[in-house]
Amino acid sequence: MLLPLPTGLQTERYYRGVADRLLLSQVVGRPLVGPGQDQVGRAADLVVRLGDGASPVVTGVVLQDAGRDTFVPQSDLSHLSPTEVRLAVDRVGTRPFERRPGEVLLARDVRGRAVIDVSRAELVRVQDLVLTGEGADWRVAAIIPAPVTTLVGWLKKLWHREPPIEEVPWGNVEPLFGHVPTAARSLPLPRLSRLRPADIADIVEEASHEEGEEILTVVHGDSALEADVFEELDEEHQLEFLRDRPDGEVAEVLGNMAPDDAADLLMKLDQERRRPVLDLLPEAKQRRISRLLGYGADTAGGLMSTEFVAVPEDAPVAEALARIRALPEVPETLTDVFTLSGDRLAGSVSLVRLVRADTSARIADLMTRDPIAVYADADLPSVALQMADYNLAALAVVDPDGHMTGVITYDDVIAAMLRPEWRWRGRPDEARPGRRQPAPAGPR
């Protein structure tokens, strides 16, 4: 277990007094001396090899002498200390240092760069690294984040009432090594997958473009997670990270998104790209998205999803449950099953009531009749009022003949009603994106 790290001027004295803990900054730049106390150069960096979730082990030191870098393996070292790095051999090799696959330099590649603290779901800059071990056997145990220097950063800390971060165990660190040619890794990374899509999107929005690209490259290994992250990104960043992708990759992202979110994102692309990207989608997805493209963004048609569960009102409960189980992916916001009389909307029954009912019972005996519904041209205020007045988690959208065309869930309404400045977290002084005017409201 890591000991608490003192702050301020006490830090270096603290580490000097603890034999099995060192700071990277105490080692880099120290003399490299032989058994006879003769100095052969300075320790320019420490080399580690990336492991599968384990703390990286120091495999050697980059020796700098007369402007030339050579590699000294860990087996040739006697010990590391805050005053010197001592050799266990009389002579060291002279071959110039060259990276090998999987190798990372702690000072050059990690210190001063951004990493993800998955325990707090935030991007932090590495000020220093904590090493633990003895003799010549050392490994990376933790990072010390750089102090927050921006006004936005301080406001976030005050808002969340977070204490200062003294150190982050390496097990909670997801490094960003896109700039390191030897640090190729299998994807996706387990630490990053511990975060929610919204958390990953927040980190991408906070990161530089290069860092954001690397995070999305990692996420790309899980197509469903990638789509979820893109759904959570604001419009500016959605376009930023799709702009340079080929149409096939853009279609892949849209194909894994919910149809309503995919339609919104497709309309944000440059006009000349919309049709080619749409044509690359599977036919079923094309049909669902095409049905949504003709509606305004803040109308019921623009808010609705075409993915819902509807069963005949005379069907048994077992049939309704079977249809839910047969869905390729059950929406997390599925709260109601809608009932049909012929091909028209007749009512609805909550999922909770359905699950608790006897499987042989008829839907007609459980459902709520005279359902609340809106036409596709209903505006956002009308939709929100209907859902609030009737305490609805899901609102049906119908055509003039009463055929059900989609469903609006509470999360769609909340997302549409968020103030633009709330979406632009961390950038209060930038321009706000506009929103289209809502279309005329439809009936109840």
Backbone torsions as a table, in degrees:
resi	resn	phi	psi	omega
1	MET	NA	134.7	-178.3
2	LEU	-75.3	139.5	176.8
3	LEU	-78.4	154.1	177.5
4	PRO	-63.9	142.9	-177.0
5	LEU	-95.7	118.7	175.1
6	PRO	-65.0	154.7	-179.0
7	THR	-109.2	171.0	175.1
8	GLY	71.7	-148.2	-175.0
9	LEU	-70.0	-14.3	-178.7
10	GLN	-76.0	-17.6	-170.6
11	THR	-58.4	-53.3	-175.3
12	GLU	-65.3	-39.6	178.2
13	ARG	-62.9	-35.6	-179.6
14	TYR	-63.4	-48.7	-177.5
15	TYR	-70.4	-28.9	175.7
16	ARG	-65.9	-25.4	-176.9
17	GLY	-93.2	-1.5	-179.7
18	VAL	-116.1	115.3	-169.1
19	ALA	-67.7	-33.0	-172.9
20	ASP	-99.2	15.9	178.3
21	ARG	-135.3	135.1	178.6
22	LEU	-137.4	153.9	168.3
23	LEU	-94.5	145.0	175.6
24	LEU	-56.5	-40.2	-178.5
25	SER	-63.6	-20.2	177.9
26	GLN	-81.0	-18.7	-176.5
27	VAL	-98.9	-44.9	-177.6
28	VAL	-64.7	128.6	-178.9
29	GLY	93.7	-7.8	-179.6
30	ARG	-78.1	154.4	179.5
31	PRO	-63.0	144.1	172.0
32	LEU	-104.7	114.4	-172.3
33	VAL	-119.8	149.7	178.4
34	GLY	-86.1	178.5	-179.9
35	PRO	-57.6	-28.7	-179.3
36	GLY	-92.9	18.3	178.3
37	GLN	71.3	8.2	177.8
38	ASP	-82.5	131.5	-178.3
39	GLN	-82.7	128.2	-179.3
40	VAL	-107.2	-1.8	179.4
41	GLY	154.6	-159.5	179.0
42	ARG	-127.5	151.9	177.4
43	ALA	-79.1	105.5	-177.6
44	ALA	-82.1	-26.7	-176.8
45	ASP	-168.7	164.5	173.6
46	LEU	-112.1	138.6	-177.6
47	VAL	-104.5	132.4	174.9
48	VAL	-126.9	158.4	174.7
49	ARG	-112.8	131.0	-178.0
50	LEU	-66.8	136.6	178.2
51	GLY	-114.4	175.6	179.4
52	ASP	-83.7	75.6	178.3
53	GLY	86.4	-13.3	-179.0
54	ALA	-81.4	163.4	175.5
55	SER	-67.6	127.8	-177.7
56	PRO	-59.9	135.1	179.9
57	VAL	-92.7	136.4	176.5
58	VAL	-70.8	117.5	-177.9
59	THR	-98.7	-8.8	179.1
60	GLY	170.1	-177.6	-177.8
61	VAL	-124.5	140.6	171.0
62	VAL	-86.4	114.4	179.9
63	LEU	-89.6	126.8	177.2
64	GLN	-110.4	122.8	-179.7
65	ASP	-145.9	122.7	179.4
66	ALA	55.5	39.1	177.0
67	GLY	76.7	8.0	-178.9
68	ARG	-116.0	137.2	179.9
69	ASP	-101.2	128.5	174.1
70	THR	-128.9	159.4	-177.2
71	PHE	-100.6	129.9	175.2
72	VAL	-113.1	111.5	-177.8
73	PRO	-67.7	157.0	-179.3
74	GLN	-57.5	-32.0	-179.6
75	SER	-66.1	-19.4	178.8
76	ASP	-93.4	2.3	-178.2
77	LEU	-100.8	150.1	176.6
78	SER	-99.6	-50.1	176.0
79	HIS	-164.3	159.4	174.2
80	LEU	-112.1	141.4	178.9
81	SER	-150.1	170.1	178.5
82	PRO	-68.9	-9.0	-177.9
83	THR	-109.5	-27.4	-177.1
84	GLU	-164.1	163.7	169.5
85	VAL	-114.5	119.9	-172.7
86	ARG	-104.3	139.2	177.8
87	LEU	-86.0	151.5	173.9
88	ALA	-100.3	-3.4	-178.6
89	VAL	-124.2	161.6	-178.7
90	ASP	-80.5	-27.9	-175.4
91	ARG	-133.6	148.5	177.0
92	VAL	-117.3	159.4	179.0
93	GLY	-67.3	162.8	-177.6
94	THR	-116.4	2.9	-179.4
95	ARG	-69.6	133.6	179.8
96	PRO	-57.7	144.9	-178.8
97	PHE	-68.8	132.0	174.1
98	GLU	-134.5	134.5	179.6
99	ARG	-65.6	145.9	171.9
100	ARG	-112.0	160.1	-178.4
101	PRO	-54.0	133.0	178.2
102	GLY	87.2	-1.9	-177.5
103	GLU	-91.0	142.6	179.6
104	VAL	-134.1	139.5	176.2
105	LEU	-96.1	123.4	-172.6
106	LEU	-65.1	-44.0	-177.6
107	ALA	-74.2	-43.3	-174.7
108	ARG	-78.9	-37.3	-170.7
109	ASP	-101.5	-23.2	-173.3
110	VAL	-113.8	-51.2	-176.5
111	ARG	-63.6	132.5	179.9
112	GLY	87.2	-4.1	-177.9
113	ARG	-107.9	171.9	-177.0
114	ALA	-88.1	142.7	170.6
115	VAL	-135.4	167.4	178.3
116	ILE	-104.1	124.4	171.9
117	ASP	-88.7	99.5	-174.6
118	VAL	-71.6	-19.2	178.3
119	SER	-71.2	-26.0	179.5
120	ARG	-116.4	-1.3	179.7
121	ALA	54.1	53.4	179.0
122	GLU	-148.3	159.0	178.5
123	LEU	-89.5	130.6	178.8
124	VAL	-131.9	155.8	176.3
125	ARG	-99.1	140.1	-176.7
126	VAL	-86.1	117.1	175.2
127	GLN	-88.0	-37.4	-179.5
128	ASP	-159.2	170.1	178.0
129	LEU	-126.1	144.9	179.4
130	VAL	-100.3	128.9	177.5
131	LEU	-111.1	143.6	174.2
132	THR	-127.2	148.9	179.6
133	GLY	150.8	-158.9	177.0
134	GLU	-158.9	158.1	-179.1
135	GLY	58.8	-121.8	178.3
136	ALA	-105.6	2.8	-178.4
137	ASP	-99.0	105.3	-176.4
138	TRP	-135.5	153.4	176.4
139	ARG	-143.1	160.2	178.4
140	VAL	-78.3	123.9	-177.9
141	ALA	-104.7	-31.9	-174.6
142	ALA	-164.9	168.3	170.8
143	ILE	-115.7	154.7	171.9
144	ILE	-109.6	113.0	-178.3
145	PRO	-68.4	149.2	173.7
146	ALA	-69.7	148.2	178.9
147	PRO	-60.8	148.6	175.8
148	VAL	-70.0	126.7	-176.4
149	THR	-116.5	-14.8	-177.8
150	THR	-90.8	152.4	178.1
151	LEU	-61.6	-41.8	179.7
152	VAL	-61.7	-41.2	179.7
153	GLY	-62.0	-43.5	178.7
154	TRP	-65.0	-40.4	179.4
155	LEU	-63.1	-38.6	177.7
156	LYS	-62.9	-42.5	179.8
157	LYS	-64.0	-42.7	-179.7
158	LEU	-67.2	-39.6	-178.0
159	TRP	-63.6	-43.1	-179.1
160	HIS	-88.3	-1.4	179.6
161	ARG	53.9	44.7	-179.0
162	GLU	-88.5	135.6	174.6
163	PRO	-71.8	159.4	177.7
164	PRO	-58.4	139.7	178.5
165	ILE	-85.3	117.3	-178.6
166	GLU	-87.6	-41.1	173.5
167	GLU	-159.5	156.5	-179.8
168	VAL	-121.5	118.7	177.6
169	PRO	-55.7	143.5	-177.6
170	TRP	-58.9	-29.0	178.3
171	GLY	-63.3	-17.3	177.7
172	ASN	-103.5	9.4	-175.5
173	VAL	-106.7	129.2	170.1
174	GLU	-109.2	102.1	-178.2
175	PRO	-71.5	155.7	173.7
176	LEU	-110.7	106.2	-173.6
177	PHE	-115.6	26.8	179.9
178	GLY	-61.3	-24.5	-179.7
179	HIS	-83.9	-4.0	-176.7
180	VAL	-104.8	111.2	-174.9
181	PRO	-65.1	-21.7	-176.6
182	THR	-95.1	2.8	-171.3
183	ALA	-103.3	32.5	178.7
184	ALA	-61.6	140.0	-176.0
185	ARG	-136.9	158.3	173.6
186	SER	-74.8	147.0	-175.4
187	LEU	-120.6	154.0	-4.8
188	PRO	-81.6	164.5	-179.1
189	LEU	-85.7	134.7	-173.8
190	PRO	-64.6	-33.3	-178.1
191	ARG	-67.3	-43.6	-179.1
192	LEU	-66.0	-32.5	-179.1
193	SER	-70.6	-9.2	175.8
194	ARG	-75.4	-14.1	-177.2
195	LEU	-89.4	154.0	174.1
196	ARG	-74.8	152.4	177.6
197	PRO	-53.8	-39.0	179.7
198	ALA	-64.8	-36.1	178.2
199	ASP	-66.3	-42.8	179.2
200	ILE	-63.7	-40.4	178.8
201	ALA	-62.5	-41.5	177.6
202	ASP	-59.6	-42.2	-179.2
203	ILE	-65.8	-42.7	178.7
204	VAL	-60.6	-41.9	-179.9
205	GLU	-66.2	-30.8	-179.2
206	GLU	-81.4	-25.8	-173.8
207	ALA	-77.1	166.9	170.5
208	SER	-69.5	169.7	-179.1
209	HIS	-60.8	-43.8	-178.5
210	GLU	-64.5	-42.2	178.6
211	GLU	-66.1	-41.7	177.6
212	GLY	-62.5	-40.6	177.0
213	GLU	-60.1	-40.8	-178.9
214	GLU	-66.9	-41.3	178.7
215	ILE	-61.6	-43.4	-179.8
216	LEU	-69.9	-29.1	174.5
217	THR	-64.4	-40.8	176.3
218	VAL	-63.9	-46.4	-177.6
219	VAL	-65.0	-27.0	-177.7
220	HIS	-58.7	-22.1	178.0
221	GLY	-67.3	-15.8	177.1
222	ASP	-124.4	98.8	-171.3
223	SER	-61.8	-35.8	179.4
224	ALA	-67.6	-42.9	178.0
225	LEU	-64.5	-40.6	178.6
226	GLU	-59.1	-44.9	179.2
227	ALA	-63.2	-41.1	178.8
228	ASP	-62.2	-40.1	179.6
229	VAL	-65.6	-43.0	179.0
230	PHE	-63.6	-34.1	176.9
231	GLU	-63.4	-30.3	-177.2
232	GLU	-87.9	-17.9	180.0
233	LEU	-68.8	149.6	174.0
234	ASP	-73.7	167.6	-173.3
235	GLU	-58.3	-42.2	-178.0
236	GLU	-58.7	-45.0	-176.5
237	HIS	-78.2	-30.8	173.6
238	GLN	-56.5	-49.3	-177.9
239	LEU	-70.1	-36.5	-179.8
240	GLU	-59.2	-41.0	-174.5
241	PHE	-94.4	-1.8	173.0
242	LEU	-105.5	-17.3	-171.5
243	ARG	-56.5	-43.8	-174.6
244	ASP	-96.2	2.8	178.2
245	ARG	-82.7	146.2	175.4
246	PRO	-66.4	160.1	-176.4
247	ASP	-56.5	-36.1	-179.4
248	GLY	-62.2	-41.3	179.0
249	GLU	-70.4	-37.3	177.2
250	VAL	-63.2	-42.8	178.8
251	ALA	-63.5	-35.1	178.5
252	GLU	-63.5	-42.0	178.7
253	VAL	-64.6	-49.5	-178.1
254	LEU	-63.4	-34.4	-177.8
255	GLY	-65.6	-22.6	179.2
256	ASN	-98.2	-2.6	178.4
257	MET	-88.3	160.7	172.5
258	ALA	-61.5	143.8	-175.0
259	PRO	-53.9	-41.2	-178.5
260	ASP	-67.2	-39.9	177.4
261	ASP	-69.1	-38.0	178.6
262	ALA	-64.6	-40.3	178.8
263	ALA	-64.1	-42.3	178.8
264	ASP	-61.3	-44.9	-177.6
265	LEU	-69.1	-38.9	178.8
266	LEU	-58.9	-39.7	-178.7
267	MET	-72.2	-14.9	177.5
268	LYS	-84.8	-17.0	178.5
269	LEU	-69.6	159.6	174.2
270	ASP	-56.3	142.9	-171.2
271	GLN	-57.3	-37.7	-176.9
272	GLU	-70.4	-12.7	179.7
273	ARG	-95.5	-16.0	-171.1
274	ARG	-63.1	-51.9	-177.6
275	ARG	-64.2	-46.7	178.1
276	PRO	-59.2	-39.3	179.2
277	VAL	-68.6	-43.7	179.8
278	LEU	-60.7	-39.3	-178.6
279	ASP	-67.3	-20.2	-179.9
280	LEU	-85.0	-9.3	-179.8
281	LEU	-79.1	155.2	173.7
282	PRO	-57.8	150.3	-173.6
283	GLU	-57.4	-42.5	-179.0
284	ALA	-62.6	-41.2	178.9
285	LYS	-67.6	-38.9	178.1
286	GLN	-58.4	-45.6	-177.8
287	ARG	-62.2	-44.3	-178.1
288	ARG	-64.8	-43.2	-178.9
289	ILE	-69.0	-41.6	-178.7
290	SER	-60.1	-35.7	179.1
291	ARG	-64.6	-25.2	-175.5
292	LEU	-93.6	-14.3	-171.4
293	LEU	-71.1	-21.3	-176.7
294	GLY	-84.9	-0.1	-176.4
295	TYR	-101.7	150.6	174.3
296	GLY	-67.9	152.3	-174.8
297	ALA	-62.0	-33.0	-176.8
298	ASP	-107.1	31.9	172.3
299	THR	-110.3	167.2	179.0
300	ALA	-59.0	-38.3	178.5
301	GLY	-64.9	-36.0	178.5
302	GLY	-75.4	-25.8	-178.8
303	LEU	-87.6	-24.9	-169.1
304	MET	-75.4	158.9	170.2
305	SER	-109.1	144.0	178.0
306	THR	-89.3	3.8	179.3
307	GLU	-99.6	106.1	178.7
308	PHE	-148.0	168.0	179.6
309	VAL	-110.9	124.1	178.2
310	ALA	-134.3	135.7	-178.6
311	VAL	-133.2	156.3	175.1
312	PRO	-61.7	145.2	-176.2
313	GLU	-67.1	-22.0	179.3
314	ASP	-92.6	7.9	179.9
315	ALA	-76.6	152.4	174.9
316	PRO	-76.0	160.8	178.9
317	VAL	-57.9	-37.3	-178.3
318	ALA	-58.1	-37.5	179.7
319	GLU	-67.0	-41.6	178.8
320	ALA	-62.5	-44.1	179.2
321	LEU	-65.4	-36.2	178.7
322	ALA	-64.6	-38.7	178.6
323	ARG	-65.3	-37.4	177.8
324	ILE	-65.9	-43.7	-179.7
325	ARG	-64.8	-29.2	-177.0
326	ALA	-79.4	-10.5	179.4
327	LEU	-62.1	136.0	176.9
328	PRO	-58.0	-37.6	177.7
329	GLU	-147.6	119.3	-178.6
330	VAL	-80.6	121.5	178.8
331	PRO	-59.1	138.8	179.8
332	GLU	-65.0	-22.1	-178.1
333	THR	-98.5	15.9	177.3
334	LEU	-68.5	110.8	-178.7
335	THR	-120.3	-20.9	-174.8
336	ASP	-138.1	147.9	170.1
337	VAL	-110.5	129.6	-177.2
338	PHE	-93.1	150.8	-177.0
339	THR	-116.3	147.5	-175.2
340	LEU	-121.2	142.1	170.1
341	SER	-111.4	105.1	-168.3
342	GLY	71.5	-117.1	176.0
343	ASP	-118.7	19.0	-178.9
344	ARG	-113.1	152.7	-179.7
345	LEU	-64.6	128.0	-178.9
346	ALA	-116.0	-27.4	-177.7
347	GLY	174.3	-161.9	179.8
348	SER	-156.2	160.4	175.3
349	VAL	-140.3	136.6	-177.9
350	SER	-69.6	149.2	179.9
351	LEU	-63.1	-36.6	179.5
352	VAL	-61.7	-45.6	-179.4
353	ARG	-66.2	-36.0	-179.6
354	LEU	-64.9	-44.2	-177.9
355	VAL	-66.2	-33.6	-176.7
356	ARG	-83.8	-12.3	-175.3
357	ALA	-80.7	160.0	173.4
358	ASP	-66.2	135.4	-174.9
359	THR	-64.8	-20.3	179.6
360	SER	-88.3	-7.9	-179.2
361	ALA	-67.7	155.4	178.5
362	ARG	-89.1	142.2	177.7
363	ILE	-57.9	-36.9	-177.0
364	ALA	-59.4	-27.5	-179.4
365	ASP	-81.8	-12.2	-176.5
366	LEU	-109.9	-24.4	-167.0
367	MET	-77.0	159.1	172.4
368	THR	-94.5	123.2	-178.3
369	ARG	-89.7	178.4	-177.4
370	ASP	51.9	59.5	-173.3
371	PRO	-67.1	149.4	173.4
372	ILE	-81.0	130.5	-179.1
373	ALA	-149.7	163.0	177.9
374	VAL	-133.8	158.1	172.1
375	TYR	-80.1	165.1	-175.7
376	ALA	-66.3	-21.9	-178.7
377	ASP	-92.1	6.3	176.5
378	ALA	-62.5	139.2	-178.0
379	ASP	-84.7	171.5	-175.4
380	LEU	-60.5	-46.1	178.1
381	PRO	-57.6	-39.6	179.4
382	SER	-63.9	-43.8	179.3
383	VAL	-61.4	-47.2	-177.7
384	ALA	-63.2	-41.4	-180.0
385	LEU	-65.4	-41.0	178.7
386	GLN	-61.3	-45.4	-177.7
387	MET	-68.3	-36.7	179.1
388	ALA	-72.4	-44.9	-177.3
389	ASP	-63.4	-37.7	-175.4
390	TYR	-105.3	10.0	175.4
391	ASN	53.5	52.7	-176.0
392	LEU	-100.4	135.2	171.1
393	ALA	-88.8	-21.9	178.7
394	ALA	-142.1	138.1	-177.6
395	LEU	-124.2	126.9	-179.0
396	ALA	-77.1	146.1	174.0
397	VAL	-115.6	128.7	-175.7
398	VAL	-126.7	161.3	173.4
399	ASP	-90.2	176.6	-176.8
400	PRO	-59.5	-20.9	179.1
401	ASP	-92.0	3.8	178.1
402	GLY	86.8	6.4	176.5
403	HIS	-77.9	135.0	-178.4
404	MET	-76.5	127.6	-178.6
405	THR	-111.9	-17.5	-178.9
406	GLY	-176.8	-178.7	179.6
407	VAL	-140.5	140.3	175.4
408	ILE	-108.6	127.2	179.0
409	THR	-105.6	163.5	-173.9
410	TYR	-57.2	-34.9	-178.1
411	ASP	-68.3	-30.8	176.4
412	ASP	-63.3	-42.0	-178.1
413	VAL	-69.8	-42.9	179.5
414	ILE	-60.2	-45.9	-179.1
415	ALA	-61.7	-40.6	-178.7
416	ALA	-70.3	-27.0	-176.2
417	MET	-93.0	-6.0	178.0
418	LEU	-62.6	139.3	176.6
419	ARG	-65.6	143.1	-179.1
420	PRO	-55.3	-38.3	-177.4
421	GLU	-68.1	-23.3	176.6
422	TRP	-71.5	-30.0	178.2
423	ARG	-72.1	-30.8	-175.0
424	TRP	-91.7	62.6	-177.6
425	ARG	-63.1	131.3	174.8
426	GLY	83.7	-1.9	-179.5
427	ARG	-133.6	58.7	-173.5
428	PRO	-68.7	-17.8	-175.9
429	ASP	-95.9	1.4	-178.6
430	GLU	-90.4	166.3	-179.6
431	ALA	-65.0	148.4	-179.6
432	ARG	-99.1	136.6	177.2
433	PRO	-70.6	143.4	178.9
434	GLY	-82.6	170.2	178.4
435	ARG	-130.0	147.6	179.1
436	ARG	-71.3	152.7	179.4
437	GLN	-73.3	140.7	-179.4
438	PRO	-69.8	153.5	178.3
439	ALA	-82.1	168.8	179.8
440	PRO	-58.6	147.1	-177.8
441	ALA	-74.4	151.3	175.2
442	GLY	-97.5	-169.6	-178.3
443	PRO	-80.3	179.9	177.2
444	ARG	-62.2	NA	NA
